[in-house]
Amino acid sequence: MIEQQYCQSCGMPMAEDQLKGTRTDGSLTDEFCTYCFQQGKFTQDVTMEEMIEICVPHMVDSGMPEPEARKLITATLPGLSRWK
């Protein structure tokens, strides 16, 4: 069984290579998604609190109720490598 990979910045599942970010040499990274990390750099210079506000609307758009999305992302982000 293949373990699910999650972006260590926003927590998004990265089931497909097209969702993975890139290093400076253009190779894919298993650590961050393409929305958070491209060409070896974060795409946005944000605080963890700002990332929560970015993520919640996307989670709601995918069908999760806002209070549940906010609770999940607030609990998840502090454990990800970008925010440790």
N, C-alpha and C positions, 0 to 999 in steps of 0.2 A: 504494500500500500504506500502510495506517495503522500508525504506529509504536505498539507496546504501551506503555501508561502503567503505571508502578509507583509505589506509595506511597513517598514519600521519607522515611518514618519506619520502616515495617516491611518494605518491599520487596514487598508483595502486588500481584499484577497487578490493574489496575482496568479490565477490559474493558467493564464496563457502568456507566452513570451512577449506578445505585443503590449502587455500591460507593464512590463518591467522597464525600469529606468536604464540609463546608459552611463558608462564610465567615460573618462576623457578620451579614451581610444575608440569609443563607439560600441564596445562590447556591453552585453547585458549584465545587469547586476541583480542578484536575487534579494538584495536588501531593501531597495526602494522602488516604488512604482514610477511610471513615466510622467505622471502628473506632478510628482514631488521632486524628481531628480532626473536631470538631463545633462549629458556631457560632463559628468563628474561634479555637478553643482546642484544645490537645491534650487528649485524654480521660484520659490518665494522665501523671503526672510521674514518669518512669522514666529510669534510666541506659541506655546502650546494652547493657550486660551484662544488665540486667533485661529489656530488650526481646528479647534473644536467648532468654532462658528462657521468655518469653511465646510467641514464634513457633515454637520447635521442636516443641512438642506438636501445634500445628495442622498443621505440615508432615508430621509422622508420621501424623496422622489422615487426611491426604490420600494416604497411601501411600508416603511417602519413608522409607527407613530412618533411624533416629535419628542415627547417626554422619554420614551424608551430609547430613541436614538441618542439623545443628549446624555442619558444615564450610561449607556454602553460606551460611547466614545470617551466620556469623561473618566470612566474606569479603565479603559484600554490604553489610551495614549501615554500615561506615565510609565507604563511597562515597556514601551518601545524604545529601541536604541537611540533614536534621535533626541528623545526627551529625558533620558536617564542622566 
